[in-house]
Amino acid sequence: MTTASIEHALRHHVSVLCDDIGSRSGAEPENLERARSYIAQTLGELGYEVTLQFYDYVPPARRAPIATANVIARAKGSGGRHDILIGAHYDTVPGTVGADDNASAVAVMLETARLLKDENRPLRFAAFTLEEPPYFFTSEQGSRQYVRHCGKEIAAALVLEMVGYTCADQGYPLLLRWAGYPKTGDFIGVIGDGRSRRLVRDVARAFESVGDLPTENLSVPLRGWLLPAVRLSDHASFWDHGIPAVMITDTAFMRNSNYHLMSDRPETLDIGFMAKVARASAAALRALSDGKGSGDGR
């Protein structure tokens, strides 16, 4: 695929999620369903075997539970106990269209799937529901439901969390401010816990092999509890079950001032940057599934 075709497809995915569907929160189950259907249809049209993992949750201001679902797509070579997963959450904070958080990541996941659709590899693609508050770190979070039931089948996970924003002035929390990371926010971050050190190294190496995408990496001990900001996505569900996982991110609120606001809109995204992340993600999945990298951090 050409860069232009990838960028065109990324724009389309973001437009459908943000402009056509809009806010996709747990308080808006109809919009969650529309987003879920679009993602499932797109992956199915690419030739993947798509399943929906349904479960019940209770939306705010409602008493009766209703159903939501993770979207899981398997490649032809998958189905064993050592599959590599790449995923992103498709819900948003209520009232926001969530262009960077997290339509950018869903779009990149879908285009990564397109880049790999003709390759026979042990891969799974996942669109997780209910990552945003008030469901985060509860049993109703989609990735926690997935790991609880299917975690033993996953060798390693790559979680895309806000991957579409660049800026001239990058921010950091206090513990990282003097660590020598770049001041310009044009890089992609690869973050893992202690068990995922080798996975961090291997994913970062694959990203760097693509070229033209600055990459920074970070491994944190104790499942990230010393730096809680690095736990704020679905990768923490895998960390908490001892599964090697990395978060691939533009660093979210450390960079993007539109975080969780109505101003997080499609026109703020750097589509060229997203295309590079899609190509790099495909390269990482190829390397890992070829056995050139390992998720075992021991």
Backbone as numpy.savetxt, mean C-alpha at the origin, in Angstrom:
# Nx Ny Nz CAx CAy CAz Cx Cy Cz
5.11 -1.78 -21.15 4.28 -0.58 -21.15 5.15 0.66 -21.15
4.73 1.65 -21.87 5.47 2.91 -21.89 5.15 3.71 -20.64
6.03 4.65 -20.33 5.79 5.52 -19.18 4.50 6.31 -19.37
4.25 6.77 -20.59 3.03 7.54 -20.86 1.78 6.72 -20.61
1.79 5.44 -20.98 0.62 4.59 -20.77 0.40 4.31 -19.30
1.48 4.14 -18.54 1.35 3.93 -17.10 0.77 5.18 -16.44
1.29 6.33 -16.81 0.79 7.58 -16.22 -0.68 7.79 -16.58
-1.07 7.48 -17.81 -2.48 7.63 -18.21 -3.36 6.72 -17.35
-2.94 5.48 -17.15 -3.73 4.55 -16.35 -3.80 4.99 -14.89
-2.70 5.49 -14.36 -2.69 5.98 -12.97 -3.68 7.13 -12.79
-3.68 8.06 -13.72 -4.63 9.17 -13.65 -6.08 8.67 -13.66
-6.32 7.68 -14.50 -7.68 7.14 -14.60 -8.11 6.50 -13.28
-7.24 5.67 -12.69 -7.59 5.02 -11.42 -7.88 6.06 -10.34
-7.03 7.06 -10.25 -7.21 8.11 -9.24 -8.50 8.87 -9.49
-8.79 9.17 -10.74 -10.00 9.90 -11.07 -11.25 9.11 -10.69
-11.26 7.83 -10.98 -12.42 7.00 -10.62 -12.62 7.00 -9.11
-11.55 6.76 -8.37 -11.66 6.66 -6.91 -12.03 8.00 -6.28
-11.39 9.07 -6.73 -11.56 10.37 -6.07 -12.71 11.20 -6.65
-12.81 11.26 -7.97 -13.80 12.12 -8.61 -15.14 11.42 -8.79
-15.12 10.19 -9.27 -16.36 9.47 -9.52 -16.99 8.93 -8.23
-16.16 8.36 -7.36 -16.67 7.74 -6.13 -16.61 8.71 -4.96
-15.48 9.33 -4.75 -15.35 10.31 -3.66 -14.93 9.69 -2.34
-15.43 10.25 -1.26 -15.06 9.78 0.08 -15.44 8.31 0.24
-14.49 7.52 0.77 -14.68 6.06 0.83 -14.42 5.58 2.25
-15.19 6.06 3.18 -14.97 5.74 4.59 -15.92 4.65 5.07
-15.64 4.14 6.26 -16.52 3.14 6.84 -17.92 3.66 7.10
-18.06 4.99 7.19 -19.39 5.58 7.37 -20.15 5.68 6.06
-19.50 5.32 4.95 -20.10 5.39 3.63 -19.96 4.03 2.93
-20.64 3.01 3.44 -20.45 1.65 2.91 -20.76 1.52 1.43
-21.67 2.34 0.91 -21.99 2.27 -0.52 -20.77 2.67 -1.36
-20.05 3.69 -0.91 -18.87 4.11 -1.65 -17.72 3.11 -1.49
-17.62 2.50 -0.32 -16.63 1.43 -0.15 -16.91 0.31 -1.14
-18.18 -0.03 -1.29 -18.55 -1.10 -2.21 -18.22 -0.72 -3.65
-18.47 0.53 -4.03 -18.16 0.97 -5.39 -16.65 0.90 -5.65
-15.85 1.33 -4.69 -14.40 1.25 -4.84 -13.95 -0.20 -4.93
-14.50 -1.03 -4.06 -14.15 -2.45 -4.06 -14.48 -3.08 -5.41
-15.63 -2.76 -5.97 -16.04 -3.34 -7.25 -15.10 -2.90 -8.37
-14.70 -1.62 -8.35 -13.80 -1.13 -9.39 -12.45 -1.86 -9.32
-11.91 -1.99 -8.12 -10.61 -2.66 -7.95 -10.71 -4.11 -8.38
-11.76 -4.81 -7.95 -11.92 -6.22 -8.30 -12.09 -6.39 -9.81
-12.87 -5.53 -10.42 -13.07 -5.62 -11.86 -11.77 -5.38 -12.61
-10.99 -4.38 -12.19 -9.73 -4.07 -12.86 -8.76 -5.25 -12.77
-8.63 -5.84 -11.59 -7.73 -6.97 -11.42 -8.23 -8.19 -12.19
-9.54 -8.39 -12.21 -10.09 -9.51 -12.97 -9.84 -9.37 -14.46
-9.98 -8.15 -14.98 -9.73 -7.91 -16.40 -8.26 -8.11 -16.78
-7.39 -8.02 -15.79 -5.96 -8.28 -16.04 -5.65 -9.77 -16.04
-6.63 -10.60 -15.70 -6.44 -12.04 -15.73 -6.16 -12.69 -14.40
-6.26 -11.94 -13.31 -6.02 -12.50 -11.99 -7.27 -13.18 -11.45
-7.06 -14.15 -10.58 -8.16 -14.81 -9.87 -8.50 -13.94 -8.65
-9.68 -13.35 -8.65 -10.05 -12.37 -7.64 -11.06 -12.99 -6.66
-10.81 -12.79 -5.38 -11.74 -13.21 -4.34 -11.99 -12.03 -3.40
-13.13 -12.03 -2.76 -13.47 -11.02 -1.76 -13.53 -11.68 -0.39
-12.79 -11.12 0.55 -12.80 -11.61 1.92 -13.77 -10.75 2.72
-15.00 -11.24 2.87 -16.04 -10.49 3.55 -15.98 -10.68 5.06
-16.33 -9.64 5.78 -16.55 -9.72 7.22 -17.44 -8.55 7.63
-17.97 -8.61 8.83 -18.90 -7.59 9.31 -18.20 -6.55 10.17
-18.68 -5.32 10.10 -18.22 -4.27 10.99 -19.42 -3.39 11.34
-19.25 -2.56 12.35 -20.34 -1.67 12.77 -19.91 -0.23 12.48
-20.54 0.43 11.50 -20.19 1.82 11.19 -20.61 2.75 12.32
-19.97 3.93 12.41 -20.39 4.91 13.41 -21.86 5.26 13.26
-22.50 5.47 14.39 -23.91 5.88 14.45 -24.86 4.80 13.95
-24.39 3.57 13.81 -25.27 2.47 13.44 -25.15 1.37 14.49
-26.21 0.65 14.67 -26.19 -0.44 15.65 -25.97 -1.79 14.99
-26.52 -1.96 13.81 -26.44 -3.26 13.15 -25.16 -3.36 12.32
-24.49 -4.49 12.35 -23.29 -4.65 11.52 -23.65 -4.77 10.05
-22.71 -4.35 9.20 -22.86 -4.53 7.77 -21.56 -5.14 7.24
-21.60 -5.59 5.99 -20.45 -6.30 5.43 -19.51 -5.36 4.69
-18.24 -5.64 4.79 -17.22 -5.02 3.95 -16.27 -6.13 3.53
-15.28 -5.81 2.70 -14.42 -6.89 2.19 -13.08 -6.37 1.73
-12.06 -7.21 1.92 -10.77 -7.04 1.26 -10.86 -7.65 -0.13
-10.15 -7.05 -1.08 -10.06 -7.61 -2.43 -8.70 -8.28 -2.57
-8.71 -9.56 -2.90 -7.48 -10.33 -3.02 -7.39 -10.92 -4.42
-6.28 -10.70 -5.09 -6.08 -11.26 -6.42 -4.82 -12.12 -6.42
-4.94 -13.28 -7.01 -3.82 -14.20 -7.09 -3.31 -14.31 -8.51
-2.00 -14.33 -8.64 -1.38 -14.59 -9.92 -1.39 -16.09 -10.20
-1.09 -16.47 -11.43 -1.15 -17.88 -11.83 -0.20 -18.76 -11.02
0.94 -18.20 -10.63 1.92 -19.00 -9.91 1.75 -19.00 -8.41
0.66 -18.42 -7.91 0.48 -18.31 -6.46 -0.40 -19.43 -5.95
-0.70 -19.36 -4.66 -1.57 -20.35 -4.05 -0.87 -21.25 -3.07
0.43 -21.05 -2.88 1.17 -21.85 -1.92 1.26 -21.16 -0.58
2.24 -21.57 0.21 2.43 -20.99 1.54 3.57 -19.99 1.56
4.07 -19.62 0.41 5.21 -18.70 0.36 4.96 -17.58 -0.64
3.73 -17.12 -0.75 3.42 -16.05 -1.68 3.93 -14.71 -1.14
4.21 -13.81 -2.06 4.60 -12.44 -1.72 3.41 -11.54 -2.03
3.06 -10.72 -1.09 1.88 -9.87 -1.21 2.28 -8.41 -1.37
1.56 -7.72 -2.24 1.66 -6.26 -2.29 0.25 -5.72 -2.14
0.09 -4.73 -1.27 -1.26 -4.25 -0.99 -1.32 -2.78 -0.64
-2.55 -2.30 -0.55 -2.82 -0.90 -0.19 -4.26 -0.83 0.32
-4.54 0.11 1.22 -5.92 0.25 1.68 -6.67 1.20 0.76
-7.98 0.92 0.58 -8.77 1.71 -0.35 -9.78 2.62 0.32
-9.83 2.62 1.64 -10.75 3.52 2.34 -10.08 4.86 2.60
-10.88 5.85 3.00 -10.38 7.19 3.30 -10.94 7.68 4.62
-10.39 8.79 5.08 -10.99 9.52 6.20 -12.32 10.09 5.72
-13.37 10.06 6.55 -14.68 10.58 6.12 -14.59 12.01 5.59
-15.27 12.24 4.48 -15.33 13.58 3.91 -14.16 13.96 3.03
-13.19 13.07 2.87 -12.03 13.35 2.02 -11.99 12.36 0.86
-11.53 12.83 -0.29 -11.42 11.92 -1.44 -10.12 11.13 -1.41
-9.19 11.51 -0.54 -7.99 10.71 -0.30 -7.16 10.43 -1.54
-6.72 11.47 -2.23 -5.92 11.26 -3.44 -4.59 10.58 -3.12
-3.85 11.15 -2.18 -2.60 10.50 -1.77 -2.87 9.40 -0.77
-3.86 9.62 0.09 -4.19 8.67 1.16 -5.59 8.09 0.95
-5.76 7.09 0.07 -4.67 6.25 -0.40 -4.93 5.81 -1.84
-5.61 6.70 -2.61 -5.84 6.39 -4.03 -4.53 6.24 -4.78
-3.52 7.02 -4.41 -2.22 6.92 -5.08 -1.68 5.50 -4.96
-1.78 4.91 -3.79 -1.24 3.57 -3.56 -2.07 2.50 -4.25
-3.39 2.64 -4.23 -4.24 1.68 -4.94 -3.92 1.71 -6.43
-3.79 2.91 -6.97 -3.48 3.05 -8.39 -2.14 2.41 -8.73
-1.13 2.64 -7.90 0.19 2.05 -8.13 0.12 0.53 -8.01
-0.63 0.02 -7.04 -0.79 -1.42 -6.91 -1.42 -2.02 -8.16
-2.45 -1.37 -8.69 -3.12 -1.87 -9.89 -2.18 -1.86 -11.09
-1.38 -0.82 -11.22 -0.46 -0.76 -12.36 0.73 -1.70 -12.18
1.13 -1.97 -10.95 2.13 -3.00 -10.71 1.59 -4.35 -11.14
0.32 -4.61 -10.82 -0.33 -5.85 -11.26 -0.35 -5.94 -12.78
-0.61 -4.81 -13.46 -0.62 -4.82 -14.92 0.76 -5.15 -15.48
1.80 -4.59 -14.87 3.15 -4.84 -15.35 3.56 -6.30 -15.21
2.94 -7.02 -14.27 3.33 -8.40 -13.98 2.30 -9.42 -14.45
1.28 -8.99 -15.17 0.14 -9.86 -15.43 0.47 -11.08 -16.29
1.51 -11.01 -17.09 1.86 -12.14 -17.96 2.98 -13.00 -17.38
3.32 -12.79 -16.12 4.42 -13.52 -15.50 3.87 -14.49 -14.46
4.38 -15.69 -14.48 3.90 -16.76 -13.60 4.69 -16.72 -12.29
4.18 -15.96 -11.31 4.92 -15.74 -10.08 4.02 -15.94 -8.86
4.60 -16.29 -7.71 3.81 -16.51 -6.48 3.44 -15.19 -5.80
2.53 -14.44 -6.43 2.20 -13.09 -5.97 0.72 -12.98 -5.63
0.44 -12.11 -4.66 -0.92 -11.74 -4.35 -1.00 -10.21 -4.30
-2.12 -9.71 -4.76 -2.39 -8.27 -4.73 -3.60 -8.06 -3.83
-3.48 -7.13 -2.90 -4.53 -6.96 -1.89 -4.94 -5.50 -1.78
-6.24 -5.26 -1.79 -6.80 -3.94 -1.47 -7.54 -4.10 -0.15
-6.98 -3.52 0.89 -7.53 -3.69 2.24 -8.57 -2.62 2.54
-9.59 -3.01 3.24 -10.63 -2.10 3.69 -10.36 -1.64 5.12
-10.96 -0.55 5.51 -11.01 -0.07 6.90 -9.63 0.03 7.57
-8.73 0.75 6.92 -7.45 1.05 7.58 -7.53 2.31 8.42
-8.39 3.24 8.03 -8.45 4.54 8.69 -9.19 4.46 10.03
-8.94 5.44 10.95 -9.70 5.49 12.20 -11.19 5.59 11.91
-12.03 5.01 12.76 -11.73 4.43 14.07 -11.38 2.95 14.04
-11.07 2.40 12.88 -10.88 0.96 12.75 -9.43 0.53 12.89
-8.50 1.49 12.69 -7.09 1.14 12.77 -6.76 0.51 14.11
-5.99 -0.59 14.06 -5.53 -1.32 15.24 -6.69 -1.98 16.02
-7.79 -2.21 15.33 -8.90 -2.98 15.92 -9.10 -4.23 15.08
-9.96 -5.13 15.57 -10.23 -6.35 14.83 -10.99 -6.08 13.55
-11.53 -4.85 13.37 -12.28 -4.51 12.17 -11.39 -3.98 11.05
-10.10 -3.77 11.32 -9.18 -3.33 10.28 -8.99 -4.45 9.27
-9.11 -4.11 7.99 -9.09 -5.14 6.96 -7.84 -5.98 6.93
-6.67 -5.37 7.07 -5.43 -6.14 7.01 -5.30 -7.08 8.20
-5.85 -6.70 9.35 -5.80 -7.60 10.50 -6.71 -8.80 10.30
-7.84 -8.57 9.66 -8.70 -9.69 9.29 -7.96 -10.62 8.32
-7.27 -10.04 7.37 -6.56 -10.86 6.38 -5.45 -11.66 7.02
-4.62 -11.02 7.82 -3.49 -11.72 8.43 -3.98 -12.82 9.36
-5.06 -12.56 10.09 -5.59 -13.56 11.01 -5.97 -14.85 10.29
-6.52 -14.72 9.09 -7.02 -15.89 8.38 -6.06 -16.44 7.33
-5.19 -15.59 6.78 -4.36 -16.00 5.65 -2.88 -15.72 5.86
-2.49 -15.22 7.01 -1.11 -14.80 7.22 -0.09 -15.89 7.03
-0.45 -17.14 7.35 0.51 -18.25 7.24 0.87 -18.55 5.80
0.11 -18.02 4.85 0.37 -18.27 3.44 1.31 -17.22 2.84
1.67 -16.20 3.61 2.44 -15.06 3.08 3.88 -15.10 3.60
4.83 -15.09 2.67 6.25 -15.07 3.05 6.72 -13.67 3.36
6.18 -12.68 2.67 6.58 -11.28 2.87 5.51 -10.39 2.28
5.40 -9.18 2.81 4.38 -8.24 2.35 5.00 -6.88 2.07
4.56 -6.27 0.98 4.92 -4.90 0.64 3.64 -4.08 0.69
3.59 -3.10 1.57 2.39 -2.28 1.75 2.65 -0.87 1.24
1.84 -0.45 0.28 1.94 0.88 -0.31 1.06 1.83 0.49
1.66 2.88 1.04 0.92 3.84 1.87 1.31 5.26 1.48
0.43 5.94 0.74 0.68 7.30 0.29 1.98 7.34 -0.52
1.87 7.26 -1.83 3.06 7.16 -2.69 3.00 8.14 -3.85
2.26 9.26 -3.68 2.06 10.14 -4.81 2.41 11.60 -4.64
3.10 11.95 -3.55 3.33 13.37 -3.27 4.82 13.66 -3.17
5.25 14.74 -3.81 6.62 15.22 -3.68 6.60 16.70 -3.30
7.67 17.16 -2.69 7.73 18.56 -2.26 9.18 19.00 -2.14
9.37 20.29 -1.96 10.72 20.84 -1.87 11.30 20.74 -0.46
10.44 20.64 0.54 10.90 20.70 1.93 10.34 19.52 2.72
11.17 18.52 2.95 10.78 17.29 3.63 10.89 17.44 5.14
9.87 16.99 5.87 9.92 17.01 7.32 10.21 15.64 7.91
10.64 15.62 9.17 10.94 14.38 9.88 10.55 14.52 11.34
10.22 13.42 12.01 10.05 13.47 13.47 11.40 13.68 14.14
11.36 14.05 15.40 12.56 14.43 16.12 13.65 13.37 16.06
13.27 12.09 16.21 14.27 11.02 16.26 15.01 10.84 14.94
14.43 11.33 13.83 15.07 11.16 12.53 15.65 12.45 11.98
15.46 13.55 12.68 15.81 14.85 12.12 17.29 15.00 11.83
18.11 14.34 12.63 19.56 14.48 12.46 20.19 13.22 11.88
19.40 12.38 11.24 19.90 11.11 10.73 20.49 11.20 9.32
20.42 12.37 8.71 21.04 12.54 7.40 20.14 12.24 6.22
18.84 12.12 6.46 17.92 11.89 5.34 17.77 13.17 4.52
17.38 13.05 3.25 17.35 14.22 2.35 16.36 15.29 2.80
16.69 16.54 2.49 15.81 17.66 2.81 14.73 17.87 1.75
14.96 17.33 0.55 13.98 17.45 -0.53 13.10 16.21 -0.56
11.80 16.41 -0.61 10.87 15.29 -0.56 10.56 14.73 -1.93
11.57 14.14 -2.57 11.36 13.52 -3.88 11.78 12.06 -3.88
11.94 11.47 -2.69 12.35 10.07 -2.58 11.19 9.22 -2.11
11.34 7.91 -2.29 10.38 6.96 -1.74 11.05 6.28 -0.55
10.28 6.06 0.52 10.80 5.42 1.71 10.42 3.95 1.77
11.34 3.11 2.24 11.10 1.69 2.46 11.39 1.42 3.93
10.36 1.08 4.70 10.47 1.00 6.16 10.06 -0.39 6.63
10.90 -0.99 7.47 10.60 -2.31 8.02 10.97 -2.40 9.47
10.53 -3.48 10.12 10.90 -3.71 11.51 12.14 -4.60 11.57
12.53 -4.99 12.79 13.74 -5.78 12.93 13.70 -7.10 12.19
12.56 -7.75 12.20 12.43 -9.03 11.50 12.50 -8.85 9.98
12.28 -7.64 9.52 12.20 -7.38 8.08 13.45 -6.71 7.54
14.55 -6.75 8.25 15.76 -6.04 7.81 16.20 -6.46 6.42
16.23 -7.77 6.17 16.67 -8.25 4.86 15.67 -7.85 3.78
14.40 -7.87 4.11 13.38 -7.46 3.15 13.55 -5.99 2.79
13.81 -5.14 3.80 14.08 -3.73 3.55 15.25 -3.59 2.59
16.32 -4.29 2.86 17.51 -4.21 2.02 17.20 -4.65 0.59
16.49 -5.77 0.45 16.24 -6.32 -0.87 15.27 -5.46 -1.69
14.25 -4.93 -1.04 13.30 -4.06 -1.74 14.01 -2.76 -2.15
14.77 -2.17 -1.23 15.48 -0.93 -1.56 16.47 -1.15 -2.70
17.14 -2.28 -2.68 18.11 -2.59 -3.75 17.40 -2.71 -5.09
16.24 -3.36 -5.10 15.48 -3.49 -6.35 14.99 -2.14 -6.84
14.52 -1.31 -5.91 14.08 0.04 -6.29 15.22 0.83 -6.91
16.38 0.75 -6.30 17.53 1.51 -6.80 17.99 1.00 -8.16
17.76 -0.30 -8.44 18.18 -0.86 -9.72 17.40 -0.28 -10.89
16.19 0.21 -10.62 15.37 0.79 -11.68 15.94 2.13 -12.11
16.57 2.84 -11.18 17.14 4.15 -11.47 16.10 5.24 -11.44
16.51 6.46 -11.37 15.72 7.70 -11.39 14.64 7.79 -10.31
14.72 6.95 -9.28 13.81 7.05 -8.14 14.65 7.03 -6.86
14.95 8.19 -6.28 15.71 8.20 -5.03 14.99 7.37 -3.97
15.75 6.54 -3.27 15.17 5.62 -2.29 15.91 5.73 -0.97
15.16 5.85 0.11 15.73 5.86 1.45 15.08 4.72 2.24
15.85 4.09 3.12 15.28 2.98 3.89 15.55 3.14 5.37
14.74 2.46 6.15 14.81 2.55 7.61 14.33 1.23 8.19
15.10 0.67 9.11 14.69 -0.51 9.88 14.58 -0.11 11.34
13.46 -0.44 11.95 13.19 -0.03 13.33 13.01 -1.26 14.21
13.55 -1.25 15.43 13.39 -2.40 16.32 12.03 -2.42 16.99
11.74 -3.50 17.66 10.56 -3.62 18.52 9.26 -3.32 17.77
9.19 -3.79 16.53 7.99 -3.62 15.70 7.59 -2.15 15.56
8.56 -1.26 15.70 8.32 0.16 15.47 7.75 0.92 16.65
7.62 0.29 17.80 6.98 0.98 18.93 7.80 2.14 19.46
9.11 2.17 19.19 9.93 3.31 19.63 9.69 4.54 18.76
9.13 4.34 17.57 8.82 5.43 16.64 7.43 5.15 16.07
6.39 5.40 16.86 5.03 4.98 16.50 4.56 5.46 15.14
5.09 6.57 14.64 4.66 7.06 13.33 4.90 6.06 12.22
5.89 5.16 12.39 6.19 4.20 11.33 5.24 3.00 11.36
4.34 2.94 12.33 3.40 1.83 12.41 2.03 2.15 11.79
1.85 3.35 11.29 0.52 3.83 10.94 0.04 3.39 9.56
0.08 2.08 9.31 -0.53 1.54 8.09 -0.66 0.03 8.25
-1.05 -0.62 7.16 -1.39 -2.04 7.23 -0.18 -2.96 7.40
1.02 -2.49 7.12 2.20 -3.32 7.33 2.34 -3.74 8.79
1.86 -2.89 9.73 1.97 -3.23 11.15 1.17 -4.48 11.50
0.12 -4.75 10.75 -0.64 -5.98 10.98 0.23 -7.21 10.73
1.11 -7.12 9.73 2.01 -8.22 9.44 3.14 -8.28 10.47
3.69 -7.13 10.83 4.73 -7.11 11.87 4.22 -7.77 13.14
3.00 -7.47 13.54 2.48 -7.96 14.80 2.21 -9.46 14.78
2.25 -10.07 13.60 2.11 -11.52 13.48 3.42 -12.17 13.05
4.52 -11.43 13.15 5.84 -11.99 12.86 6.12 -12.23 11.39
5.39 -11.56 10.51 5.58 -11.73 9.07 6.41 -10.57 8.54
7.51 -10.82 7.85 8.32 -9.73 7.30 7.48 -8.84 6.39
7.58 -7.54 6.58 6.78 -6.60 5.79 7.49 -5.26 5.76
7.27 -4.52 4.67 7.77 -3.16 4.56 6.63 -2.23 4.18
6.72 -1.00 4.63 5.85 0.07 4.16 6.62 0.86 3.12
6.02 1.02 1.95 6.58 1.84 0.87 5.78 3.13 0.86
6.44 4.27 1.07 5.69 5.49 1.36 6.43 6.76 0.94
5.64 7.79 0.65 6.22 9.11 0.43 6.43 9.86 1.75
6.23 9.16 2.85 6.37 9.59 4.25 5.14 10.31 4.79
4.05 10.30 4.02 2.73 10.73 4.52 2.78 12.15 5.10
2.31 12.31 6.35 2.19 13.65 6.95 3.53 14.32 7.19
4.63 13.57 7.13 5.95 14.20 7.25 6.27 15.03 6.00
5.54 14.78 4.92 5.77 15.48 3.66 4.52 16.20 3.17
3.39 15.52 3.26 2.17 16.01 2.62 1.30 16.78 3.61
1.21 18.08 3.43 0.41 18.92 4.33 -1.10 18.74 4.12
-1.48 17.99 3.10 -2.90 17.72 2.84 -3.40 16.48 3.57
-2.56 15.87 4.36 -2.87 14.61 5.05 -4.19 14.71 5.82
-5.12 13.82 5.49 -6.42 13.72 6.16 -7.28 14.98 6.03
-7.02 15.77 5.00 -7.79 16.99 4.79 -8.52 16.92 3.44
-9.50 17.78 3.27 -10.24 17.84 2.01 -9.34 18.28 0.86
-8.22 18.89 1.16 -7.29 19.36 0.12 -6.44 18.23 -0.47
-6.57 17.02 0.05 -5.85 15.87 -0.52 -6.56 15.44 -1.79
-6.28 16.15 -2.87 -7.01 16.00 -4.13 -6.08 15.55 -5.27
-6.66 15.01 -6.34 -5.85 14.47 -7.44 -4.84 15.46 -8.02
-5.21 16.73 -8.09 -4.30 17.70 -8.72 -3.02 17.93 -7.91
-2.96 17.46 -6.68 -1.75 17.61 -5.87 -0.74 16.50 -6.11
-1.13 15.46 -6.84 -0.27 14.29 -6.99 0.79 14.48 -8.07
1.90 13.81 -7.90 2.98 13.76 -8.88 2.86 12.41 -9.61
2.17 12.41 -10.75 1.89 11.17 -11.45 3.17 10.53 -11.98
4.13 11.34 -12.40 5.41 10.80 -12.85 6.12 10.03 -11.74
6.07 10.57 -10.54 6.66 9.90 -9.38 5.96 8.56 -9.13
4.64 8.55 -9.22 3.88 7.32 -9.02 4.24 6.26 -10.05
4.45 6.68 -11.30 4.83 5.72 -12.34 6.17 5.07 -12.02
7.10 5.85 -11.49 8.39 5.29 -11.08 8.21 4.28 -9.95
7.31 4.58 -9.00 7.06 3.65 -7.90 6.46 2.35 -8.41
5.57 2.44 -9.40 4.98 1.24 -9.97 6.04 0.36 -10.62
6.91 0.96 -11.42 7.98 0.20 -12.06 8.92 -0.41 -11.02
9.24 0.36 -9.99 10.14 -0.13 -8.95 9.49 -1.26 -8.15
8.18 -1.14 -7.89 7.48 -2.20 -7.16 7.47 -3.50 -7.95
7.27 -3.40 -9.26 7.31 -4.59 -10.11 8.71 -5.21 -10.08
9.74 -4.39 -10.11 11.11 -4.90 -10.05 11.37 -5.61 -8.73
10.87 -5.05 -7.64 11.07 -5.68 -6.34 10.35 -7.02 -6.26
9.14 -7.09 -6.76 8.40 -8.36 -6.73 9.06 -9.41 -7.61
9.61 -9.00 -8.73 10.35 -9.95 -9.56 11.56 -10.50 -8.81
12.33 -9.60 -8.20 13.52 -10.03 -7.49 13.18 -10.97 -6.34
12.17 -10.61 -5.57 11.81 -11.44 -4.42 11.26 -12.80 -4.86
10.42 -12.81 -5.89 9.84 -14.08 -6.32 10.85 -14.95 -7.08
11.92 -14.36 -7.58 12.99 -15.12 -8.21 13.96 -15.70 -7.19
13.75 -15.37 -5.92 14.64 -15.84 -4.88 15.89 -15.03 -4.72
15.92 -13.84 -5.35 17.09 -12.98 -5.22 17.04 -12.12 -3.96
15.93 -12.22 -3.25 15.80 -11.51 -1.98 15.02 -12.37 -1.03
15.18 -12.12 0.26 14.48 -12.91 1.27 13.83 -11.99 2.27
12.67 -12.37 2.73 12.00 -11.59 3.75 12.38 -12.00 5.16
13.19 -13.03 5.33 13.53 -13.53 6.64 14.63 -12.66 7.26
14.28 -11.91 8.28 15.25 -11.00 8.88 16.10 -11.62 9.96
15.99 -12.92 10.18 16.77 -13.53 11.25 18.17 -13.90 10.76
